[in-house]
Amino acid sequence: MYTFIISIILLVIGYLTYGKYIEKMFGVKDNRATPAYVNQDGVDYLPMSTNKNSLIQLLNIAGVGPIFGPIMGALYGPVAFLWIVLGSIFAGAVHDYLTGMISIRNRGAHLPELAGKFLGKVMKHVVNAFAILLLVLVGTVFVTSPASLLHNLMDGRVSLTVITIAIFGYYILATLLPIDKIIGRFYPIFGAMLLVASVGVGVMLIIQQAPIPELSFANMHPDNMPIFPMLFLTITCGALSGFHATQTPIISRTTQHERQGRKIFYGMMIAEGLIAMIWAAAAMSLFDGPIGLNELLSSGGTGLVVSEVAVATLGAVFGTIAVLGVIVLPITSGDTAFRSARMIIADYINLSQLSMKKRLAIAIPLFVVSIALTQIDFNILWRYFSWANQVTAAIALFVSAMYLYIGRKNYWVALIPGAFILYTTTVYILNAEIGFRLPINISYIVGAVISAVLVQVFFSAAKKARAVDLPLDVDISDYQKAA
């Protein structure tokens, strides 16, 4: 219990201290016009309040990740707490803040465009492919998972096919309509539901004196899965997730002032870390340890664990409400995944999105592909999502490090977590069944060599970019021309 409470306190302290440092180091320019005003188009670019943007950002990045991931990560034992706390403060929140703020400085640009500017034109094409792959996978996964939860909640009275079609219908509307019509209106309500449900579970864990284990570095996984690299690809949302880099530009286009960035980007990642801590603690303490948790996961999956936790802590009525809050999570990330994919493709091919016809031209093929992917097993999709997600995180952190290096600022805050997740993901790909299937010890060595080479490539490119004085931010006159 002490580890759980101290971890919650550390996350809050991290926001108040390290978050403040990152903001000061970046250098907020609050008198600088933001894309929400200068590029205002009534569809994707328009100003919204800080609280509204914050709750939308939280729901955009949350999905089922900070709940399903920590539940799976709880199998490793309380070492998962360490990754959630350190990952959220020093990696995930830095990742989200920098990608959001750099996007604001560059006309609300998405990750592929930023990668092209700071890592080279080839990387623009590579990252564009990765981002679209990741977003379509996320959108598909976040159709199947809430559909299954709703199907179970209604005891099968409504067919899974009907629920899936209904969710896709909502996704189409949220992808095509102006951001303030659906997302801007309903997300703050859904965000409040999420926070109330998660805080309720956390408070009840304390009141009920749940046997939350204290910090230990022992690997408690029933199948003896290695902590490194598996834990860091199991708990992504809630610590560090590349998916967030695809979502922050949505809100960078609706942020009113740069000073709001710390609350919106850094703060909401810390909030996601708090949610992850609560669900990891619940999963560790309510099922007689990892073996009992593993048996429950085997019999009914993470959805059953969510239901059991909610009812055990909040009772039947409020527990059901909490489950509904969890169901909302993937839906509110799935819709913005497709919306983000539409925006990225539009930017890539330079196609204006003022016309509904042009939005449909991009959105329809995305949904056709996603519908086809729903026929693939969820677990297979999630495996590919995991490594694609963390590769994207590494790219986003290297983009951020390049921006800071050229600007002669503390680039290590982005480069260190970027290099770490690069190494982690490389080891996983080398060792995994869906990768090269190398022995784990060899994967550690080869992964270290590959990562060291890529870091050296980064420094070589960074020195050249600094030497030619690559402009970091879009000039305000360029902003006005584009408006």
FENSUL-V322082 format. One record per pair of residues at least 12 apart in sequence whose C-alpha atoms are under 10 Angstrom apart, sorted by the first residue. I is the first residue (numbers start at 1). J is the second residue. Records with the same first field share a line. If there is no record, write none. Layout:
I->J, J
This chain:
1->205, 206, 209, 210, 211, 212, 213, 214, 215, 281, 285
2->212, 213, 214, 215
3->78, 81, 82, 212, 213, 214, 215, 216, 281
4->78, 81, 202, 206, 212, 213, 214, 215, 277, 278, 280, 281
5->202, 206, 277, 278
6->85
7->81, 82, 84, 85, 86, 273, 274, 277
8->81, 85, 270, 271, 273, 274, 275, 277, 278
9->85, 274
10->85, 86, 89
11->84, 85, 86, 88, 89, 267, 269, 270, 271, 273, 274, 277
12->85, 89, 267, 270, 271, 273, 274
13->89
14->85, 86, 88, 89, 90, 93, 266, 267, 270
15->88, 89, 93, 262, 263, 266, 267, 268, 269, 270, 271
16->262, 267
17->89
18->89, 90, 93, 94, 266
19->89, 90, 93, 94, 97, 262, 263, 265, 266, 267, 270
20->262, 266
22->90, 93, 94, 97, 98, 262, 266, 410, 413
23->94, 97, 98, 101, 258, 259, 261, 262, 266
25->404, 409, 410, 411, 413
26->97, 98, 101, 102, 403, 404, 407, 409, 410, 411
27->101, 258, 259, 409
28->101, 257, 258, 259, 260, 261, 262
29->105, 257, 258, 259
30->256, 257, 258, 259, 260
31->257, 258, 259
32->104, 105, 257, 258, 476
33->104, 105, 107, 256, 257, 258, 476, 479, 480
34->46, 47, 103, 104, 105, 106, 107, 108, 252, 253, 254, 255, 256, 257, 258, 476, 479
35->47, 103, 104, 105, 106, 107, 108, 109, 252, 253, 254, 255, 256, 257, 479, 480, 482, 483
36->48, 104, 107, 108, 251, 252, 253, 254, 255, 256, 257, 483
37->253, 254, 255, 256, 257, 479, 480, 483
38->107, 253, 476, 479, 480, 481, 482, 483
39->107, 108, 253, 254, 479, 480, 481, 482, 483
40->253, 254, 482, 483
41->178, 353, 354, 483
42->177, 178, 179, 180, 354
43->176, 177, 178, 179, 180, 181, 353, 354, 355, 356
44->108, 176, 177, 178, 179, 180, 250, 251, 253, 254, 339, 343, 353, 354
45->107, 108, 178, 179, 180, 250, 251, 252, 253, 254, 255
46->178, 179, 180, 251, 252, 253, 254, 255, 256
47->180, 251, 252, 253, 254, 255, 256, 257
48->179, 180, 184, 251, 253, 254, 255, 256
49->184, 254, 255, 256, 257, 260
50->254, 255, 256, 257, 259, 260, 261, 263, 264
51->188, 260, 263, 264
52->183, 184, 185, 186, 187, 188, 189, 191, 254, 255, 264
53->184, 187, 188, 250, 251, 252, 254, 255, 256, 260, 261, 263, 264, 265, 268
54->187, 188, 191, 251, 255, 260, 261, 262, 263, 264, 265, 266, 267, 268
55->184, 187, 188, 189, 190, 191, 192, 194, 195, 264, 268
56->183, 184, 185, 186, 187, 188, 189, 190, 191, 247, 250, 251, 264, 268, 332, 333, 336
57->187, 188, 191, 244, 247, 248, 249, 250, 251, 252, 264, 265, 267, 268, 269, 333, 336
58->187, 188, 191, 194, 195, 244, 247, 248, 264, 265, 267, 268, 269, 270, 271, 272, 329, 332, 333
59->183, 187, 188, 190, 191, 192, 194, 247, 268, 272, 328, 329, 330, 331, 332, 333, 334, 336
60->183, 187, 191, 243, 244, 246, 247, 248, 250, 251, 329, 330, 331, 332, 333, 334, 335, 336, 337
61->96, 237, 238, 241, 242, 243, 244, 245, 246, 247, 248, 265, 268, 269, 272, 329, 330, 332, 333, 334, 336, 337
62->191, 194, 237, 238, 241, 243, 244, 268, 269, 271, 272, 273, 275, 276, 326, 329, 330, 332, 333
63->138, 139, 141, 142, 146, 237, 243, 326, 327, 328, 329, 330, 331, 332, 333, 334
64->141, 142, 145, 146, 237, 302, 303, 326, 327, 328, 329, 330, 331, 332, 333, 334
65->234, 235, 236, 237, 238, 239, 241, 272, 276, 329, 330, 333
66->84, 235, 236, 237, 238, 239, 272, 273, 274, 275, 276, 277, 278, 279, 280, 329
67->198, 235, 237, 238, 272, 275, 276, 277, 278, 279, 280, 283, 302, 303, 306, 326, 329
68->234, 235, 237, 276, 279, 280, 301, 302, 303, 305, 306, 326
69->231, 232, 233, 234, 235, 236, 237, 238, 239, 276, 279, 280, 302
70->84, 231, 234, 235, 236, 237, 238, 239, 273, 275, 276, 277, 278, 279, 280, 281, 282, 283, 284
71->234, 235, 276, 277, 278, 279, 280, 281, 282, 283, 284, 293, 294, 297, 302, 305, 306
72->221, 231, 234, 235, 280, 283, 284, 290, 293, 294, 297, 301, 302, 305
73->221, 227, 230, 231, 232, 233, 234, 235, 236, 276, 280, 283, 284, 290
74->220, 221, 231, 234, 235, 277, 279, 280, 281, 282, 283, 284, 285, 289, 290, 293, 294
75->219, 220, 221, 222, 223, 224, 225, 231, 280, 283, 284, 289, 290, 291, 292, 293, 294
76->216, 217, 218, 219, 220, 221, 222, 223, 224, 225, 226, 227, 230, 231, 284, 290
77->213, 214, 215, 216, 217, 218, 219, 220, 221, 227, 280, 281, 283, 284, 289, 290
78->212, 213, 214, 215, 216, 217, 218, 219, 220, 280, 281, 284
79->213, 214, 215, 216, 217, 218, 219, 220, 227, 231
80->215, 216, 217, 219, 227, 231, 232, 234, 235, 239, 276, 277, 280, 281
81->214, 215, 216, 239, 273, 276, 277, 278, 280, 281
82->215, 216, 217, 239, 277
83->231, 232, 235, 236, 238, 239, 240, 273
84->232, 235, 236, 237, 238, 239, 240, 270, 272, 273, 274, 276, 277, 280
85->238, 239, 270, 273, 274, 276, 277
86->239, 240, 273
87->232, 235, 236, 237, 238, 239, 240, 241, 270, 273, 417
88->236, 237, 238, 239, 240, 241, 266, 269, 270, 271, 272, 273, 274, 276
89->239, 240, 266, 267, 269, 270, 273
90->239, 240, 413, 414, 416, 417
91->239, 240, 241, 269, 393, 397, 413, 414, 415, 416, 417, 418, 420, 421
92->236, 237, 238, 239, 240, 241, 242, 244, 245, 265, 266, 269, 270, 272, 273, 393, 397, 414, 417
93->238, 239, 240, 241, 244, 262, 265, 266, 267, 268, 269, 270, 271, 272, 273
94->240, 262, 265, 266, 269, 397, 400, 413, 414, 417
95->240, 241, 242, 244, 245, 248, 265, 266, 269, 393, 394, 396, 397, 398, 399, 400, 401, 413, 414, 417, 418
96->240, 241, 242, 243, 244, 245, 246, 247, 248, 249, 261, 262, 264, 265, 266, 267, 268, 269, 393, 396, 397, 400
97->244, 245, 248, 261, 262, 263, 264, 265, 266, 267, 268, 269, 400
98->245, 248, 261, 262, 265, 266, 396, 397, 399, 400, 401, 403, 404, 414
99->111, 114, 244, 245, 246, 247, 248, 249, 252, 265, 396, 397, 399, 400
100->244, 245, 246, 247, 248, 249, 250, 251, 252, 253, 255, 258, 261, 262, 264, 265, 266
101->248, 249, 252, 255, 258, 259, 260, 261, 262, 265, 400
102->114, 249, 252, 399, 400, 403, 404, 472, 473, 474
103->245, 248, 249, 250, 251, 252, 253, 473, 474
104->248, 249, 251, 252, 253, 254, 255, 257, 258, 261, 473, 474
105->252, 258, 472, 473, 474, 475, 476, 479
106->252, 472, 473, 474, 475, 476, 479
107->249, 252, 253, 473, 474, 475, 476, 478, 479, 482, 483
108->248, 249, 250, 251, 252, 253, 254, 255
109->248, 249, 250, 252, 253, 343, 344, 347
110->128, 131, 245, 246, 247, 248, 249, 250, 252, 340, 341, 343, 344, 345, 347, 348
111->124, 127, 128, 131, 245, 246, 247, 248, 249, 344, 392, 395, 396, 399
112->124, 125, 126, 127, 128, 129, 130, 131, 132, 246, 344, 345, 347, 348, 395, 396, 399
113->125, 127, 128, 344, 347, 348
114->127, 396, 399, 400, 403
115->127, 128, 395, 396, 398, 399, 400, 402
116->128, 399
117->399, 403, 470, 471, 472
118->398, 399, 400, 401, 402, 403, 406, 461, 462, 465, 470, 471, 472
119->395, 398, 399, 402, 403, 458, 461, 462, 465
120->461, 465
123->395
124->348
125->348
127->391, 392, 395, 396
128->341, 344, 345, 348
129->345
130->388, 389, 391, 392
131->242, 243, 245, 246, 337, 340, 341, 344, 345, 388, 389, 391, 392
132->246, 337, 338, 340, 341, 342, 344, 345, 366
133->341, 384, 385, 388, 389
134->242, 243, 246, 337, 341, 384, 385, 386, 387, 388, 389, 391, 392
135->243, 246, 247, 333, 334, 335, 336, 337, 338, 339, 340, 341, 342, 366, 370, 385, 388, 389
136->334, 337, 338, 340, 341, 366, 367, 369, 370, 371, 373, 385
137->334, 337, 338, 369, 370, 373, 374, 381, 382, 384, 385, 388, 389
138->243, 330, 333, 334, 335, 336, 337, 338, 370, 381, 382, 385, 389
139->168, 171, 330, 331, 332, 333, 334, 335, 336, 337, 338, 339, 341, 366, 367, 370, 371, 373, 374
140->168, 334, 335, 337, 338, 367, 369, 370, 371, 372, 373, 374, 375, 376, 378, 381
141->330, 331, 334, 370, 373, 374, 376, 377, 378, 379, 381, 382, 385
142->167, 327, 328, 329, 330, 331, 332, 333, 334, 335, 337, 378
143->163, 164, 165, 166, 167, 168, 171, 330, 331, 333, 334, 335, 370, 371, 374
144->160, 161, 163, 164, 167, 330, 331, 374, 375, 377, 378
145->164, 302, 303, 327, 330, 331, 378
146->163, 164, 167, 303, 324, 326, 327, 328, 329, 330, 331, 334
147->159, 160, 161, 162, 163, 164, 165, 166, 167, 327, 330, 331
148->160, 161, 163, 164, 303, 327
149->302, 303, 304, 306, 307, 323, 324, 326, 327
150->163, 164, 303, 323, 324, 327
151->163, 164
152->303, 304
153->303, 307, 320, 323, 324
164->371, 374
165->371
167->331, 334, 335
168->331, 334, 335, 367, 370, 371
170->182, 331, 335
171->331, 332, 333, 334, 335, 336, 337, 338, 339, 367
172->335, 338, 339, 360, 363, 364, 367
173->335, 339
174->332, 334, 335, 336, 338, 339
175->334, 335, 336, 337, 338, 339, 340, 341, 342, 343, 359, 360, 363
176->335, 338, 339, 342, 353, 355, 356, 357, 358, 359, 360, 362, 363
177->339, 356, 359
178->354
179->250, 251, 254, 336, 339
180->254
183->332, 335, 336
186->332
187->328, 332
190->324, 325, 326, 328, 329, 332
191->325, 328, 329, 332
192->325
193->321, 322, 324, 325, 326, 328, 329
194->275, 321, 322, 323, 324, 325, 326, 327, 328, 329
195->271, 272, 274, 275, 322, 325
196->322, 325
197->275, 310, 314, 318, 319, 321, 322, 323, 324, 325, 326
198->274, 275, 276, 277, 278, 279, 310, 322, 325, 326
199->274, 275, 278
200->278, 310, 313, 314, 318, 319, 322
201->275, 278, 279, 281, 282, 309, 310, 311, 312, 313, 314, 319, 322
202->274, 275, 277, 278, 279, 281, 282, 313
203->278, 313, 314
204->282, 312, 313, 314
205->278, 281, 282, 285, 286, 309, 312, 313, 314
207->313
208->313
209->285
210->281, 282, 284, 285, 286, 313
211->281, 282, 284, 285, 286, 287, 288, 289
212->280, 281, 282, 283, 284, 285, 286, 289
213->281, 284, 285, 289
220->289, 290, 291
221->289, 290, 291, 294
222->289, 290, 291, 292, 293, 294, 295
223->290, 291, 294
226->440
228->424, 425, 427, 428, 440, 444
229->421, 423, 424, 425, 426, 427, 428, 429, 431, 440, 444
230->386, 424, 425, 427, 428, 432
231->424
232->386, 390, 421, 424, 425, 428
233->383, 385, 386, 387, 388, 389, 390, 421, 424, 425, 428
234->382, 383, 386, 387
235->276, 280, 386
236->276, 386, 387, 389, 390, 393
237->269, 272, 273, 275, 276, 389
238->269, 270, 271, 272, 273, 274, 275, 276, 277
239->269, 270, 272, 273, 274, 276, 277
240->269, 273, 389, 390, 393, 394, 417, 421
241->269, 386, 388, 389, 390, 391, 392, 393, 394, 396, 421
242->386, 387, 388, 389, 390, 391, 392, 393, 394, 395, 396, 397
243->333, 337, 385, 386, 388, 389, 390, 391, 392, 393, 396
244->265, 269, 337, 389, 392, 393, 396
245->389, 392, 393, 395, 396, 397
246->336, 337, 340, 341, 343, 344, 392, 393, 396
247->333, 336, 337, 339, 340, 341
248->264, 265, 340
249->340, 343, 344
250->336, 339, 340, 343
251->264, 265
252->264, 265
279->305, 306, 309, 310
282->305, 306, 308, 309, 310, 312, 313
283->302, 305, 306, 308, 309
285->309
286->305, 308, 309, 312, 313
287->305, 308, 309
293->305
296->308
303->323, 326, 327
306->319, 322, 323, 326
307->319, 320, 322, 323, 324, 326
308->323
309->322, 323
310->322, 323, 326
311->323
338->363, 366, 367, 370
339->359, 363
341->362, 363, 366
342->359, 360, 361, 362, 363, 364, 366
343->359, 362, 363
345->362, 363
346->358, 359, 361, 362
380->434
383->432, 434
384->434
386->425
387->424, 425, 426, 428, 429
388->425
389->425
390->418, 421, 422, 424, 425, 426
391->418, 421, 422, 423, 424, 425, 426
392->421, 422
393->417, 418, 421, 422
394->414, 415, 417, 418, 419, 420, 421, 422, 423, 424, 425
395->418, 419, 421, 422
396->414, 418
397->411, 413, 414, 415, 416, 417, 418, 419, 421, 422
398->411, 414, 415, 416, 417, 418, 419, 422, 455, 458
399->414, 415, 418, 458
400->412, 413, 414, 415, 418
401->413, 414, 415, 416, 418, 458, 459, 462
402->414, 415, 458, 459, 461, 462, 463, 465, 466, 472
403->462, 465, 466, 470, 471, 472, 473
404->462, 472
405->459, 462, 463, 465, 466
406->462, 463, 464, 465, 466, 467, 468, 469, 470, 471, 472
407->466, 469, 470, 471, 472
408->466
415->455, 458
418->455
419->448, 451, 452, 454, 455
420->448, 451
421->451
422->447, 448, 450, 451, 452, 454, 455
423->443, 444, 446, 447, 448, 449, 450, 451, 452, 454
424->444, 447, 448, 451
425->447, 451
426->443, 444, 446, 447, 448, 450, 451
427->440, 441, 442, 443, 444, 445, 446, 447, 448, 450, 451
428->440, 443, 444, 447
429->443, 447
430->442, 443, 444, 446, 447
431->443, 444, 447
